[in-house]
Amino acid sequence: MKYIIGAVVGAIIGYITNWLAIKMLFKPYSEKRFLGLKIPFTPGLIPKEQKRIAKSVGEAIGEHLLTTETITNALSNDLMKNHIRKWISEKLNALSNKTNSIREIMSEALKDSYESFRNKLVKYINSMIISKIRSEEVIKSASKLLMENVNFLLNKNNGEIIEYIQSSQINSKIEESILNFKEEKEFEALTLNLIKQNAENIFKSDKTLFEVIPGGLYNALKVYIYNSRYDIASDLENMLKQPKIQEQIRMFLEDALSSNFNPLIAKFISVDMLLGKLTGYVGDYLQKDEGVQNISILIISVLDRISSKKVEEIIKGVPENSIEEVYSYLSDFIKEKIVSEEFVKECLSLIGKNIGDMGTLEDTLNKFSDNWRNRLESYVYTTLESLVNSEELEGNINVFVDKSINNLEGMQIKTFFEKDKEKLENVSFDIIYSGVNKFIEKEAPEIIKVINIPKIVEEQVNSFEVDYAEKIILDIAHKELSAITWLGALLGGILGVLSPILSSIY
């Protein structure tokens, strides 16, 4: 009987002891005093050490449970991967069923901020494109690409190039352009200016007319005069019969009679009769071989005397308006007679033949200059640099981007998903998942460090009311605490049995 009583008493004591110990972990929640003296074991252990416990729990969770590696692994696992794929699929399905335009969707999402967003987007794309094409790297790459194409052309045989030009009617277009250009005022001004410049240089020189005119041309002119003597004589005879010339001769005869004869005698002499006699005599003379011969000799003699004079002296005696007429005549002569369709065709054909016999285009250029390649590369680079930095190109890019954005805005969102939806889903997933992974790898550790999980846990635990913390712990460890209480009863019962046994032994 005494063993049973000892066991029961020991069990009750053990049970109450452990139950009280567990209760004293939490209660009382605050310090208690009696007659101004602090009652021991108040407040309970957990309320008293709440801050220390919170800090320890936070450090334990942050350093051993929710570590940076654990969180990043959780964010990169298959569950997250499947969630992202599912989210993308749901969003694309929702968008593929919408008939709204992109402008409508964006306007609905951004409200009044859409126009500002659009303008910033256009400005950003413009600046991005412009800054990219204006970079030295792009200019060098473009210049290199152009030179590669130029080198390909340079290594071609000139004959192939000329043949291509002729077969593609480029030759006829060049001819047409030249012939059209000669009808322009610019061509007339150009030829007139060149004639004047060369003429003025000759006028200022100390040369005779014979030295200016090539010897072969001068001799050819003499031969032409002699061979054309009958035509010249016939032209002179016809000139004498012209009314204007007849009138001038009449005036000359009247002046001669009035100044050399007595007025009374002059009245009896008929000017018309003299004019008729003179015209007939000269006409008869010009029809004779002797007259024709003498006229040609006279003209050549006059030409010799004029050619022996200095050009400057000859020009001084010529009225300025007459010189201008000569300039104009020479300009018209070049335009009509020299730069003719036949002349242009012949020149282009001759140029093509000569160039075709020079080997490759590079060989041709090497004959003109040893440094042409460096100058060409420099020209290409500076031209590209000037082009990409021009305001005109910048304006064209602005217009292009604005129109592209306008076209994009007007498209229905579902048109992007009508074809290859699965491919678009896969591409979207690859881009987004790759971006998420890169973000997790590079930025997540820093973000987790900034979040400071131990500190968050500590602050959260400290924010709990003691009774709430008690409830959480009891909910979590109810079975364990109950087992500890009954373990106390078991141990107490065992000790209650052992005590009388030991007493009886000793």
C-alpha positions in Angstrom: 0.0 0.0 0.0 2.8 2.4 0.9 4.3 1.8 -2.5 1.1 2.7 -4.2 0.6 5.9 -2.1 4.3 6.9 -2.8 3.9 6.3 -6.5 0.6 8.3 -6.6 2.0 11.2 -4.5 5.3 11.2 -6.6 3.3 11.2 -9.8 1.1 14.1 -8.7 4.1 16.1 -7.6 6.0 15.4 -10.8 3.0 16.3 -12.9 2.2 19.5 -11.0 5.9 20.4 -11.1 6.3 20.1 -14.8 2.9 21.7 -15.5 3.8 24.6 -13.3 7.2 25.0 -14.9 5.6 25.1 -18.3 3.1 27.7 -17.1 5.9 29.8 -15.6 7.5 30.0 -19.1 4.8 32.4 -20.1 3.1 33.6 -16.9 2.8 36.0 -15.4 3.1 38.3 -18.5 4.5 41.2 -16.4 6.5 41.8 -13.2 4.5 41.4 -10.0 5.3 43.1 -6.7 4.1 42.6 -3.1 4.5 45.4 -0.5 6.9 47.0 -3.0 9.1 43.9 -3.3 9.5 42.1 -6.6 8.0 38.6 -6.5 10.6 36.1 -7.8 10.1 34.4 -11.2 7.9 37.4 -12.5 7.4 38.0 -15.3 7.6 34.5 -16.9 10.8 33.4 -18.7 9.6 34.0 -22.2 8.1 37.5 -21.5 11.2 38.4 -19.7 13.6 37.2 -22.4 11.3 38.0 -25.4 13.9 40.4 -27.1 16.8 37.9 -26.7 14.6 35.0 -27.8 13.4 37.1 -30.9 17.0 37.9 -31.8 18.1 34.3 -31.5 15.1 33.0 -33.5 15.8 35.6 -36.2 19.5 34.7 -36.4 18.7 31.0 -36.5 16.1 31.4 -39.3 18.2 33.8 -41.3 21.5 31.9 -41.0 20.3 28.3 -41.1 16.8 28.2 -42.6 16.0 31.1 -44.9 19.6 31.5 -46.2 20.4 33.4 -49.4 21.2 30.1 -51.1 17.9 28.5 -49.9 15.8 31.4 -51.2 17.6 31.7 -54.6 17.3 27.9 -55.1 13.6 28.2 -54.2 13.1 31.0 -56.8 14.9 28.9 -59.5 13.3 25.6 -58.9 10.9 23.8 -61.3 7.9 25.0 -59.4 8.8 28.6 -60.1 9.6 27.7 -63.7 6.2 26.1 -64.2 4.5 29.0 -62.6 6.1 31.5 -65.0 5.2 29.3 -68.0 1.6 29.1 -66.8 1.4 32.8 -66.1 2.7 33.6 -69.6 0.3 31.2 -71.2 -2.7 32.7 -69.4 -1.6 36.3 -70.3 -1.1 35.4 -74.0 -4.4 33.6 -74.1 -6.2 36.6 -72.7 -4.5 39.0 -75.1 -5.1 36.7 -78.1 -8.9 37.1 -77.6 -8.9 40.9 -77.4 -9.9 43.0 -80.4 -8.6 46.2 -79.0 -5.8 48.1 -80.6 -2.5 48.5 -78.9 -3.3 52.2 -78.4 -6.6 51.4 -76.7 -5.0 48.9 -74.4 -2.1 51.2 -73.5 -4.4 54.1 -73.0 -6.6 52.1 -70.7 -3.6 50.9 -68.7 -1.8 54.3 -68.5 -4.8 56.6 -68.6 -3.8 60.3 -69.0 -0.1 59.3 -68.9 -0.2 57.5 -72.2 0.6 60.4 -74.5 3.5 61.4 -72.2 4.7 57.8 -72.2 4.4 57.6 -76.0 6.4 60.8 -76.5 9.1 59.6 -74.2 9.2 56.2 -76.0 9.6 57.9 -79.4 12.2 60.2 -78.0 14.1 57.3 -76.4 14.0 55.2 -79.6 15.2 58.2 -81.6 18.0 59.0 -79.3 19.0 55.3 -79.1 19.1 54.9 -82.9 20.9 58.2 -83.5 23.5 57.6 -80.8 24.1 54.1 -82.2 24.5 55.1 -85.8 26.7 58.1 -84.8 29.1 55.9 -82.8 32.5 55.6 -84.3 32.1 51.8 -84.3 29.1 51.9 -86.6 30.7 54.5 -88.9 33.8 52.4 -89.2 31.8 49.2 -89.8 29.7 50.9 -92.5 32.8 52.4 -94.1 34.5 49.0 -94.1 31.4 47.4 -95.6 31.3 50.0 -98.4 35.0 49.6 -99.1 34.6 45.8 -99.3 31.9 46.3 -102.0 34.1 48.9 -103.7 37.1 46.5 -103.7 34.9 43.8 -105.3 34.1 46.3 -108.0 37.7 47.5 -108.3 38.9 43.9 -109.0 36.5 43.5 -111.9 37.9 43.9 -115.4 37.1 47.2 -117.0 35.7 45.4 -120.1 33.1 43.7 -118.0 32.1 47.0 -116.4 31.9 48.8 -119.7 29.9 45.9 -121.2 27.5 46.0 -118.2 27.1 49.8 -118.6 26.3 49.4 -122.3 23.9 46.5 -121.8 22.0 48.1 -119.0 21.5 51.3 -121.1 23.5 53.3 -118.5 25.5 54.5 -121.5 22.5 56.0 -123.2 21.4 57.6 -119.9 24.8 59.2 -119.5 24.5 60.4 -123.1 21.0 61.7 -122.5 22.1 63.5 -119.3 25.0 65.2 -121.1 22.8 66.3 -124.0 20.2 67.5 -121.5 22.8 69.3 -119.5 24.0 71.3 -122.6 20.5 72.8 -122.9 20.7 74.1 -119.3 21.7 77.6 -118.5 24.5 76.3 -116.3 26.2 74.7 -119.3 25.9 77.9 -121.3 27.3 79.9 -118.4 30.1 77.3 -117.9 31.3 77.4 -121.5 30.9 81.1 -121.7 33.0 81.6 -118.6 35.7 79.2 -119.8 35.9 81.0 -123.1 36.2 84.4 -121.4 38.8 83.1 -119.0 41.0 81.7 -121.7 40.4 84.7 -124.0 41.4 87.1 -121.2 44.6 85.1 -120.5 45.4 85.4 -124.2 44.6 89.1 -124.3 46.9 89.8 -121.4 49.8 87.8 -123.0 52.4 89.4 -125.2 51.8 86.9 -128.0 50.8 87.6 -131.6 47.7 86.1 -133.2 49.9 83.7 -135.2 51.5 82.4 -131.9 48.0 81.9 -130.4 46.5 80.0 -133.3 48.1 76.6 -133.8 50.3 76.5 -136.9 48.4 73.6 -138.5 45.1 75.4 -138.1 46.5 78.6 -139.5 47.9 76.9 -142.6 44.6 74.9 -143.0 42.8 78.2 -142.9 44.9 79.6 -145.7 44.4 76.5 -147.8 40.6 76.7 -147.1 40.6 80.3 -148.3 42.4 79.5 -151.5 40.3 76.4 -152.2 37.1 78.3 -151.5 38.2 81.4 -153.6 35.3 81.0 -156.1 32.8 80.7 -153.4 34.3 83.7 -151.6 34.2 85.7 -154.9 30.6 84.7 -155.5 29.6 85.7 -151.9 31.3 89.1 -152.3 29.4 89.7 -155.5 26.1 88.8 -153.9 27.0 91.0 -150.9 27.5 94.0 -153.3 24.1 93.5 -154.7 22.4 93.6 -151.3 20.3 96.8 -150.8 22.0 97.6 -147.5 25.5 97.4 -149.1 24.2 99.3 -152.2 23.0 102.1 -150.0 26.3 102.3 -148.1 28.2 102.5 -151.4 25.8 105.2 -152.7 26.5 107.3 -149.6 30.2 106.8 -150.1 30.0 108.0 -153.7 27.9 111.1 -152.8 30.4 112.1 -150.1 33.3 111.6 -152.6 31.6 113.7 -155.3 30.7 116.5 -153.0 34.1 116.7 -151.4 36.2 116.3 -154.6 34.2 118.2 -157.3 32.6 121.6 -157.8 28.9 121.4 -156.7 27.8 122.6 -160.1 29.7 119.8 -161.8 28.6 117.2 -159.2 25.0 117.9 -160.1 25.6 116.7 -163.7 27.1 113.4 -162.5 24.6 110.7 -161.7 25.4 108.7 -158.5 23.1 105.9 -159.6 25.0 105.6 -162.8 28.3 105.5 -161.0 26.9 102.9 -158.6 25.7 100.8 -161.4 29.0 101.0 -163.3 31.0 100.2 -160.1 28.8 97.3 -159.2 29.0 95.9 -162.7 32.7 96.4 -163.0 33.4 94.7 -159.6 31.0 91.9 -160.5 32.7 91.2 -163.8 36.1 91.3 -162.1 35.0 88.8 -159.5 33.8 86.4 -162.2 37.3 86.3 -163.9 39.9 83.8 -162.8 42.4 86.7 -162.3 39.9 88.5 -160.0 39.1 85.4 -158.0 42.8 84.7 -157.6 43.7 88.2 -156.5 40.8 88.3 -154.0 42.0 85.1 -152.3 45.6 86.4 -152.3 44.4 89.7 -150.8 42.4 88.0 -148.0 45.4 85.8 -147.2 47.7 88.8 -147.2 45.3 90.7 -144.8 45.2 87.6 -142.6 49.1 87.5 -142.5 49.3 91.1 -141.5 46.6 90.7 -138.8 48.3 87.5 -137.5 51.6 89.2 -137.1 50.1 91.8 -134.7 49.8 91.2 -131.0 46.5 90.0 -129.8 46.3 92.8 -127.3 46.6 95.4 -130.1 43.9 93.7 -132.2 41.5 93.5 -129.3 41.9 97.2 -128.5 40.5 98.1 -131.8 37.4 95.9 -131.4 34.4 97.3 -129.6 33.5 95.5 -126.3 30.1 94.5 -127.5 31.6 92.9 -130.5 33.9 90.8 -128.3 30.9 89.7 -126.3 29.1 88.7 -129.5 32.2 86.6 -130.4 32.1 84.9 -127.0 28.4 84.2 -127.4 29.0 82.9 -130.9 31.8 80.5 -129.8 29.6 79.3 -126.9 26.7 78.6 -129.2 29.1 76.9 -131.7 30.5 74.6 -129.0 26.9 73.8 -127.8 25.5 73.1 -131.3 28.5 71.8 -133.3 31.0 70.4 -130.9 28.8 68.9 -128.1 26.5 67.2 -130.6 24.8 63.9 -130.2 27.3 62.2 -132.6 30.2 63.8 -130.7 29.0 62.6 -127.3 28.4 59.1 -128.6 31.8 59.0 -130.2 33.5 60.3 -127.0 31.7 57.8 -124.7 32.6 55.0 -127.1 36.2 56.1 -127.2 36.4 56.5 -123.5 34.8 53.1 -122.9 37.3 51.4 -125.3 40.3 53.1 -123.8 39.2 52.2 -120.2 38.4 48.7 -121.2 42.0 48.2 -122.4 43.4 49.3 -119.0 42.8 46.0 -117.1 40.9 46.2 -113.8 39.4 49.4 -112.4 42.0 49.3 -109.7 44.8 49.2 -112.4 43.2 52.2 -114.1 43.1 54.3 -110.9 46.7 53.3 -110.1 47.8 55.0 -113.3 46.3 58.3 -112.2 47.4 58.2 -108.5 49.3 56.1 -106.0 47.4 57.4 -103.0 43.8 57.1 -104.4 42.8 54.3 -102.0 43.6 56.2 -98.8 41.9 59.3 -100.2 38.8 57.2 -101.1 38.7 55.5 -97.7 39.0 58.9 -96.1 36.3 60.4 -98.3 33.9 57.5 -97.6 34.5 57.8 -93.8 34.1 61.6 -93.8 31.0 61.4 -96.0 29.4 58.8 -93.8 30.3 60.8 -90.7 28.8 63.9 -92.2 25.7 62.0 -93.2 25.0 60.4 -89.8 25.6 63.7 -88.1 23.3 65.7 -90.4 20.1 67.2 -89.2 18.3 65.9 -92.2 19.0 62.2 -91.3 18.0 62.9 -87.7 14.7 64.4 -89.0 14.1 61.4 -91.2 14.7 59.0 -88.3 12.3 61.0 -86.2 9.6 60.7 -88.9 10.3 57.0 -89.4 10.1 56.2 -85.7 6.9 58.3 -85.3 5.2 56.6 -88.3 6.3 53.1 -87.1 4.9 53.8 -83.6 1.6 55.0 -85.2 1.3 51.9 -87.3 2.1 49.7 -84.3 -0.6 51.6 -82.2 -3.3 50.9 -84.8 -2.7 47.2 -84.9 -5.0 44.9 -83.0 -3.2 43.1 -80.1 -4.6 39.7 -81.3 -2.8 40.0 -84.6 0.5 39.3 -82.8 -0.9 35.9 -81.7 -2.6 34.7 -84.8 0.4 32.8 -86.1 2.9 30.7 -84.2 1.3 31.3 -80.8 3.2 28.3 -79.3 6.5 29.7 -80.7 5.7 33.1 -79.3 4.9 31.5 -75.9 8.2 29.7 -75.9 10.1 32.8 -77.0 8.4 34.9 -74.3 9.1 32.2 -71.7 12.8 32.0 -72.7 13.2 35.8 -72.5 11.3 36.3 -69.2 12.7 33.2 -67.5 16.2 34.1 -68.6 15.6 37.6 -67.3 14.3 36.3 -64.0 17.3 33.9 -63.6 19.8 36.6 -64.3 18.0 38.9 -61.9 18.1 36.1 -59.2 21.7 35.3 -59.8 23.0 38.9 -59.8 20.5 40.9 -57.8 18.7 38.5 -55.4 21.6 38.0 -53.0 21.9 41.7 -52.6 18.2 42.2 -52.2 18.0 39.4 -49.6 20.9 41.0 -47.8 19.1 44.4 -47.8 15.8 42.8 -46.6 17.8 41.3 -43.6 15.6 38.3 -42.8 17.0 37.9 -39.2 16.0 41.5 -38.4 12.5 41.0 -39.9 11.9 37.8 -37.9 13.2 39.5 -34.7 11.0 42.6 -35.2 8.0 40.3 -36.0 8.5 38.2 -32.9 9.0 41.3 -30.7 5.7 42.7 -32.1 3.8 39.7 -30.8 1.8 40.0 -27.6 2.9 37.5 -25.0 -0.4 35.7 -24.9 -0.3 35.4 -28.7 3.2 34.0 -28.6 2.1 31.6 -25.9 -0.8 30.4 -28.1 1.5 29.9 -31.1 4.1 27.9 -29.1 1.4 25.8 -27.4 -0.3 25.1 -30.7 3.0 24.1 -32.2 4.3 22.0 -29.2 1.1 21.0 -27.5 1.8 17.3 -27.8 5.4 17.7 -26.7 4.6 19.9 -23.7 1.8 17.5 -22.7 4.2 14.6 -23.0 6.7 16.5 -20.8 4.0 17.1 -18.2 3.1 13.4 -18.1 6.8 12.5 -18.1 7.1 14.5 -14.9 4.2 12.4 -13.5 5.9 9.2 -14.6 9.3 10.2 -13.1 7.5 11.3 -9.9 5.7 8.0 -9.6 8.9 6.0 -10.1 10.7 8.1 -7.5 7.7 7.6 -5.2 8.1 3.8 -5.5 11.9 3.9 -5.2 11.9 6.0 -2.1 10.2 3.5 0.3 12.1 0.6 -1.3 15.4 2.3 -0.7 14.3 3.3 2.9 13.6 -0.4 3.6 16.9 -1.5 2.3 19.0 0.9 4.3 
